[in-house]
Amino acid sequence: MQPLPLTVSTPGRICLFGEHQDYLGLPVIAAAISRRVQISAVSVPDKQVRLGLPDIGAEEAFALTDTPLVYQHDRDYFRSAINVLRREGFTFSQGIQGEIHGNIPINAGTSSSSALLISWLNVLTQLADQPQQLAPTRLAELAYVAEVLEFGEPGGMMDHYSTAVGNLIYLSSQPAIQLQSLRPALGSFVLGDSSEPKDTIGILGRVKGGMLRIMDRLKTEIPDFSLHTTTTDEVAPFKNLFTADEFTLLSGNIENRDILREALTIIQAPVLDHKAFGQLQYRHQTNLREAQRISTPKIDRMLDAALEAGAYGGKINGSGGGGCMFAYAPEQPEKVAEAIERAGGKAYVIHVDEGTRQEFAPALVTN
């Protein structure tokens, strides 16, 4: 008799509102999407991890004998997850053999790495010597440690909470983590992959670093300055302290903050105004293009094509400089997908999906 594999899958995500806001302490609204990473795995007698990744023609193999496991490269998430769990008291006296499949665009701003890590943690905690099925929020917290803190990476917890919890979430990190699940009656989206490589570190250095310097300078002039409450009118008298690009960046962040608040009101309304919802996304995109300057000409063309084909709105997704965009297209999403592909992108019709889940429970079968 041998156990059937434990199979777990986790969605990717899109950031609907609040792009480039979470690291400033501002809220975000994100949605899990119907493209997922799946891991099927079983315990094996030896203390070896062997994982096949046929989608990318790779495999991962290492022994579990070392404590802690020594990282072999940057973002060595398969080992970091085990190290983090060991520090939490989990032990692994057996090995793990499995296979990984996924259809989330990779390195494109749709949280493929976080989805992979959440799935891996979900598998590990259930195949450990003391198996547990952890709450999605706890998996998100552990994934943040294993992905961000363990490697000194930039970033907040949006990716981990949105992929683990699923559906729509409102996430605020100040003064403390506030997580709210949202269930609006949303229609289809179309995800468009530009296939342009992203420069996440470079963009964060320019956009995040620039904004932090602007805020430090403002606080010397406005001691009670707060990005949560200060308005554009209140900072306007200090425009001469900044270059044109700096003041545009500051104003864009304040407007994006207010756009998210408008969007939350629409999402929480008894009846969803689909057109207003889409239009707010494109207002957000306008700032991301002109203030944060994270869009690209190709993604702009893909968005324009989507709007012309009937989408209600859309924006670039993720850190920017390449990667994916998405359009809100509750009517004729296939037509919007075709338009995005004519503009040079790879398009996928998607919908809001649930978070990490077990596809079926482990069981025993007779050989």
C-alpha positions as CSV (number, residue, x, y, z in Angstrom):
1,M,0.0,0.0,0.0
2,Q,1.3,3.5,-0.8
3,P,-0.2,6.9,-0.1
4,L,-1.7,9.0,-2.9
5,P,0.2,12.3,-3.4
6,L,-0.9,15.3,-1.4
7,T,-1.9,17.9,-4.0
8,V,-2.0,21.6,-3.2
9,S,-2.5,24.6,-5.5
10,T,-2.2,28.3,-4.9
11,P,-3.3,31.2,-7.2
12,G,-1.3,34.1,-8.6
13,R,-2.5,37.6,-7.9
14,I,-3.2,41.0,-9.5
15,C,-3.0,44.3,-7.6
16,L,-6.2,46.1,-8.4
17,F,-5.5,49.3,-6.5
18,G,-2.5,50.5,-4.4
19,E,0.4,49.6,-6.7
20,H,3.7,51.0,-5.3
21,Q,1.8,52.0,-2.1
22,D,2.3,49.1,0.3
23,Y,5.9,49.9,1.0
24,L,4.9,53.4,2.0
25,G,2.5,52.0,4.6
26,L,-0.6,52.6,2.5
27,P,-3.3,50.0,1.9
28,V,-3.7,47.8,-1.2
29,I,-6.6,45.9,-2.8
30,A,-5.5,42.7,-4.5
31,A,-7.2,39.7,-6.1
32,A,-6.3,36.1,-6.4
33,I,-6.6,34.9,-10.0
34,S,-7.5,31.6,-11.7
35,R,-3.9,30.8,-12.8
36,R,-2.2,28.6,-10.2
37,V,0.9,26.7,-9.1
38,Q,0.3,23.1,-8.1
39,I,2.5,20.7,-6.1
40,S,1.8,17.0,-5.8
41,A,4.1,15.3,-3.3
42,V,4.5,12.2,-1.0
43,S,6.8,11.3,1.9
44,V,9.6,8.9,1.0
45,P,11.9,6.9,3.4
46,D,15.2,8.6,2.6
47,K,15.9,12.1,3.8
48,Q,16.0,13.6,0.3
49,V,13.9,16.2,-1.4
50,R,13.3,15.5,-5.1
51,L,11.0,17.8,-7.0
52,G,10.4,17.8,-10.7
53,L,9.6,21.0,-12.5
54,P,8.7,19.8,-16.0
55,D,7.2,23.1,-17.1
56,I,10.6,24.7,-17.1
57,G,12.7,21.5,-17.7
58,A,14.3,21.6,-14.3
59,E,14.5,19.6,-11.1
60,E,15.4,20.4,-7.5
61,A,17.1,17.8,-5.3
62,F,18.9,18.1,-1.9
63,A,19.3,16.2,1.4
64,L,17.6,17.1,4.6
65,T,20.5,16.1,6.7
66,D,22.0,19.6,7.3
67,T,20.5,21.9,9.9
68,P,20.1,24.6,8.8
69,L,20.1,23.9,5.1
70,V,22.7,26.0,3.3
71,Y,21.4,28.2,0.5
72,Q,22.8,27.4,-2.9
73,H,21.6,30.6,-4.7
74,D,19.6,33.7,-4.2
75,R,15.9,33.1,-3.5
76,D,16.4,29.5,-2.7
77,Y,12.8,29.1,-1.5
78,F,12.7,25.3,-1.4
79,R,15.4,25.3,1.3
80,S,14.3,28.5,3.1
81,A,10.8,27.2,3.7
82,I,12.3,24.2,5.5
83,N,14.6,26.3,7.5
84,V,11.8,28.6,8.6
85,L,9.6,25.7,9.5
86,R,12.3,24.0,11.5
87,R,12.7,27.2,13.5
88,E,8.9,26.9,14.2
89,G,9.4,23.4,15.6
90,F,8.6,21.3,12.6
91,T,10.8,18.3,11.9
92,F,11.3,16.1,8.8
93,S,12.6,12.6,9.4
94,Q,11.5,11.5,6.0
95,G,12.1,12.9,2.5
96,I,9.7,14.3,0.0
97,Q,9.2,13.5,-3.6
98,G,7.0,15.5,-5.9
99,E,6.2,17.4,-9.0
100,I,5.4,21.0,-9.6
101,H,3.1,22.4,-12.4
102,G,1.9,25.9,-12.9
103,N,0.3,28.3,-15.5
104,I,1.1,31.7,-13.8
105,P,3.4,33.9,-16.0
106,I,6.8,33.7,-14.4
107,N,8.8,36.9,-13.4
108,A,5.9,38.9,-14.8
109,G,4.5,40.6,-11.6
110,T,1.7,38.0,-10.9
111,S,3.3,36.5,-7.8
112,S,4.4,33.2,-9.2
113,S,7.1,32.9,-6.6
114,S,4.8,33.6,-3.7
115,A,2.2,31.1,-5.0
116,L,5.0,28.5,-5.4
117,L,6.2,29.2,-1.8
118,I,2.7,29.1,-0.3
119,S,2.0,25.7,-2.0
120,W,5.4,24.4,-0.8
121,L,4.8,25.5,2.8
122,N,1.3,24.0,2.6
123,V,2.7,20.7,1.5
124,L,5.6,20.7,4.0
125,T,3.4,21.4,7.0
126,Q,1.2,18.5,6.1
127,L,4.0,16.0,5.4
128,A,6.1,17.0,8.4
129,D,6.6,14.6,11.4
130,Q,3.9,16.5,13.2
131,P,1.5,17.3,10.3
132,Q,-0.7,20.4,10.6
133,Q,-3.0,22.1,8.1
134,L,-2.2,25.7,8.9
135,A,-4.6,28.7,8.4
136,P,-4.0,30.6,5.1
137,T,-3.0,33.7,7.1
138,R,-0.4,31.7,9.0
139,L,1.0,30.3,5.7
140,A,1.2,33.9,4.4
141,E,3.2,35.0,7.5
142,L,5.6,32.1,7.1
143,A,6.0,32.7,3.4
144,Y,6.9,36.4,4.0
145,V,9.6,35.3,6.3
146,A,10.9,32.6,3.9
147,E,10.8,34.9,0.8
148,V,11.5,38.4,2.0
149,L,13.1,38.4,5.4
150,E,15.3,35.4,4.9
151,F,17.0,36.9,1.8
152,G,16.7,40.6,2.7
153,E,14.4,41.3,-0.2
154,P,12.3,44.5,-0.6
155,G,8.5,44.1,-0.5
156,G,5.5,43.8,1.7
157,M,3.0,41.1,2.5
158,M,0.4,41.7,-0.3
159,D,1.6,38.8,-2.4
160,H,1.6,36.3,0.4
161,Y,-1.8,37.2,1.9
162,S,-3.5,37.6,-1.5
163,T,-2.3,34.2,-2.8
164,A,-2.9,32.3,0.5
165,V,-6.3,33.8,1.5
166,G,-7.7,34.2,-2.0
167,N,-10.6,36.2,-3.5
168,L,-10.2,40.0,-3.0
169,I,-8.4,41.4,0.0
170,Y,-8.0,44.8,1.5
171,L,-4.6,44.9,3.3
172,S,-3.3,47.7,5.5
173,S,0.0,47.4,7.4
174,Q,-0.1,50.5,9.6
175,P,-0.4,50.9,12.5
176,A,-0.9,47.1,12.5
177,I,-1.8,44.5,9.9
178,Q,-5.4,44.8,9.0
179,L,-6.8,42.2,6.6
180,Q,-10.3,42.3,5.2
181,S,-11.8,39.8,2.7
182,L,-14.0,41.3,0.1
183,R,-16.6,39.5,-2.1
184,P,-17.8,41.8,-4.9
185,A,-19.6,40.3,-7.9
186,L,-16.8,40.9,-10.3
187,G,-16.8,39.7,-13.9
188,S,-13.9,38.5,-16.0
189,F,-10.5,40.1,-16.3
190,V,-7.9,39.6,-19.1
191,L,-4.3,39.2,-18.1
192,G,-1.8,40.3,-20.8
193,D,1.8,39.3,-20.6
194,S,4.1,41.7,-22.5
195,S,7.1,39.2,-22.3
196,E,9.2,42.2,-21.4
197,P,11.7,41.6,-18.6
198,K,11.1,43.6,-15.4
199,D,13.7,45.6,-13.5
200,T,12.1,45.3,-10.1
201,I,15.2,46.3,-8.1
202,G,15.9,49.3,-10.3
203,I,12.3,50.6,-10.3
204,L,12.0,50.2,-6.5
205,G,15.3,52.1,-6.0
206,R,14.0,55.0,-8.1
207,V,10.3,55.0,-7.1
208,K,10.5,53.9,-3.5
209,G,13.8,55.6,-2.8
210,G,12.6,58.8,-4.4
211,M,9.4,58.9,-2.5
212,L,11.1,58.2,0.9
213,R,13.5,61.1,0.2
214,I,10.6,63.4,-0.7
215,M,8.7,62.5,2.5
216,D,11.8,63.1,4.7
217,R,12.2,66.6,3.1
218,L,8.5,67.4,3.5
219,K,8.5,66.5,7.2
220,T,11.0,69.3,7.9
221,E,8.5,71.8,6.4
222,I,5.2,70.1,7.6
223,P,6.0,68.4,10.9
224,D,2.6,66.6,10.9
225,F,2.9,65.5,7.3
226,S,1.3,62.0,6.8
227,L,0.9,60.2,3.5
228,H,-2.4,58.9,5.0
229,T,-4.0,62.3,5.5
230,T,-2.1,65.1,3.8
231,T,-3.8,66.4,0.7
232,T,-2.3,67.7,-2.6
233,D,-3.5,71.2,-1.7
234,E,-1.5,71.1,1.6
235,V,1.8,70.2,-0.2
236,A,1.3,72.6,-3.1
237,P,2.9,75.6,-1.3
238,F,6.2,73.5,-1.0
239,K,6.3,72.7,-4.7
240,N,9.5,74.8,-5.2
241,L,11.4,72.4,-2.9
242,F,11.2,69.6,-5.5
243,T,12.0,69.0,-9.1
244,A,9.0,68.7,-11.5
245,D,9.5,64.9,-11.5
246,E,9.6,64.7,-7.7
247,F,6.4,66.7,-7.2
248,T,4.6,64.7,-9.9
249,L,5.7,61.5,-8.0
250,L,4.4,62.9,-4.7
251,S,1.1,64.1,-6.2
252,G,0.6,60.8,-8.0
253,N,1.0,58.8,-4.8
254,I,-1.5,61.0,-3.0
255,E,-4.0,60.7,-5.8
256,N,-3.5,56.9,-5.9
257,R,-4.2,56.8,-2.2
258,D,-7.5,58.5,-2.8
259,I,-8.3,56.3,-5.9
260,L,-8.1,53.2,-3.7
261,R,-10.5,54.8,-1.2
262,E,-13.0,55.5,-4.0
263,A,-12.5,51.9,-5.2
264,L,-13.2,50.5,-1.8
265,T,-16.5,52.4,-1.6
266,I,-17.5,51.0,-5.0
267,I,-16.5,47.4,-4.1
268,Q,-18.4,47.5,-0.8
269,A,-21.6,49.0,-2.4
270,P,-24.7,46.8,-2.5
271,V,-24.6,46.9,-6.3
272,L,-21.2,47.0,-8.0
273,D,-20.7,49.8,-10.6
274,H,-18.6,47.8,-13.1
275,K,-17.8,50.8,-15.3
276,A,-16.7,53.0,-12.4
277,F,-14.6,50.2,-11.1
278,G,-12.8,49.9,-14.4
279,Q,-12.4,53.6,-14.8
280,L,-10.7,53.9,-11.4
281,Q,-8.2,51.3,-12.5
282,Y,-7.3,53.3,-15.6
283,R,-7.0,56.5,-13.5
284,H,-4.5,54.5,-11.3
285,Q,-2.7,53.4,-14.5
286,T,-2.4,57.0,-15.6
287,N,-0.5,57.9,-12.5
288,L,1.6,54.8,-12.7
289,R,2.5,55.8,-16.2
290,E,3.1,59.5,-15.7
291,A,4.1,59.8,-12.0
292,Q,5.8,56.6,-11.1
293,R,6.8,56.0,-14.7
294,I,6.6,52.2,-14.4
295,S,4.7,51.5,-17.6
296,T,6.2,50.7,-21.0
297,P,5.1,51.7,-24.6
298,K,4.2,48.1,-25.3
299,I,2.0,47.8,-22.2
300,D,0.4,51.1,-23.0
301,R,-0.5,49.8,-26.5
302,M,-1.9,46.6,-24.9
303,L,-4.1,48.6,-22.6
304,D,-5.3,50.9,-25.3
305,A,-6.2,47.9,-27.5
306,A,-8.1,46.4,-24.6
307,L,-10.1,49.6,-24.0
308,E,-10.9,49.9,-27.7
309,A,-12.2,46.3,-27.6
310,G,-14.6,47.0,-24.8
311,A,-12.7,46.7,-21.5
312,Y,-13.9,49.1,-18.8
313,G,-10.4,49.8,-17.5
314,G,-7.1,48.2,-16.6
315,K,-3.5,48.9,-15.5
316,I,0.0,47.5,-15.3
317,N,0.5,44.9,-12.7
318,G,3.3,44.5,-10.3
319,S,6.5,46.6,-9.9
320,G,6.4,47.5,-13.6
321,G,9.0,48.2,-16.3
322,G,7.6,45.1,-18.1
323,G,5.7,42.0,-17.1
324,C,1.9,41.9,-17.2
325,M,-1.0,44.2,-17.4
326,F,-4.7,43.4,-17.0
327,A,-8.0,44.7,-18.2
328,Y,-11.4,44.5,-16.6
329,A,-13.6,43.0,-19.2
330,P,-16.9,41.6,-17.8
331,E,-18.3,41.8,-21.3
332,Q,-16.8,39.9,-24.2
333,P,-13.5,39.1,-22.6
334,E,-12.4,36.9,-25.5
335,K,-12.7,39.9,-27.8
336,V,-10.4,41.9,-25.4
337,A,-8.0,39.0,-25.3
338,E,-7.8,39.0,-29.0
339,A,-7.1,42.7,-29.1
340,I,-4.3,42.4,-26.5
341,E,-2.7,39.6,-28.6
342,R,-2.9,41.7,-31.8
343,A,-1.0,44.4,-29.8
344,G,1.8,41.9,-29.1
345,G,0.9,40.4,-25.8
346,K,0.0,36.9,-24.6
347,A,-3.5,37.0,-23.2
348,Y,-5.4,34.9,-20.7
349,V,-9.0,35.3,-19.6
350,I,-9.1,35.0,-15.8
351,H,-11.5,35.4,-12.9
352,V,-11.1,36.0,-9.2
353,D,-10.3,32.7,-7.5
354,E,-10.0,31.1,-4.1
355,G,-6.7,30.9,-2.1
356,T,-4.4,28.0,-1.4
357,R,-6.3,24.7,-1.3
358,Q,-5.8,21.0,-1.1
359,E,-7.1,19.4,-4.3
360,F,-7.8,16.1,-2.6
361,A,-7.0,14.5,0.7
362,P,-4.2,12.0,1.2
363,A,-5.5,8.4,1.1
364,L,-4.2,4.9,0.8
365,V,-4.5,2.6,-2.2
366,T,-3.6,-1.0,-2.9
367,N,-0.8,-1.6,-5.4
